[in-house]
Amino acid sequence: MKNIWANIKVSVLNFVERIKFEWHHIKEIFRAFKREMRIPENHDLRIFFFVVAYILLSLVGMYNLAHLLAFVYIILLLERKFHGN
């Protein structure tokens, strides 16, 4: 019985190590792909998602969170304008 239990433990640990190894490679591939692919910013899409999020938060009744989202969005736009980021 001990032998069977030891074999199961080894199999599970090998499986976990293989998944960790594969996950590390997937992350590295994604990072390399992200470095290579520079996607230009789409301001219209960003404004669209902001408006949709603001409306959804307002419809749900989270007015304070919607106003906080608007405030943070305006601050980010002002920082980008004056700092050139």
N, C-alpha and C positions, 0 to 999 in steps of 0.2 A: 504494500500500500504506500509506503514511504517513497518507493521508487517511482510509482505512478504520479504521486503528488509533486515530486521533484521535477519530473519531466514536464508536467503541466506548468509549473513555475518558470522553468527555463523557456518553454515555448512562449508564454505570455510576455516574459521580459524581452525575448528576442523580437517579438512582434512590436512591442512598445519602442524599442531601440530603432527598429527599421522605420517606424512611423516618424520618430523624431528626426532621423537622418533624412527621410524624404521631405518632411516639412521644412527643414533647414534649406534644402536645395530649392524647393518651391519659392521660399521667401527670397533667396538670392536671385533666382530667375526673375521674379517680379520686380525686385529693386533695380536690376540691370535694365529690364524693359522700361521701367519708369524713368530711369536716367536717359535712355536713348530716345524715348518718345516725349517730346515736349509738346503739350497740347496748349494752343493759344486760349486765353481766357475768353469766355463767351459772356459778355456783360448782360445781354438780353436774357439769357437762360438763368443767370444768377438772380436778376431782378424778378423774373417770373417765379422762381422757387421761393424767393422772399415773400412775394405777394401771396402766393398760395399758402405758405406757412402762416402768414399773418392772418389771413382769412380763416383758416382752419382753427387756429388758436382762439380767434374771436368767436367763432361759431360754437366752440366747445365751452366757452365761458371763461377762458384763461386770458382775460384782458390784460392783466399786469404782465404776464409772460410775453404776450404779443407786443406790448409797448416796449418791454425790455429788449426784445428781439429787434424792433425798429431802431431803438437807441443804439444798440451795439452795431447794427448794420450801418447806420449813419456815421458813427465814429470810425469804423473800418474804411468807409469810403473817403472820409476826410483825411485819414492817415495816408491812404494810398495817393491821394491827390497832392498832399504837401510833402510827402517823403519820397514820392516817385517809385513806390514798390509795386 
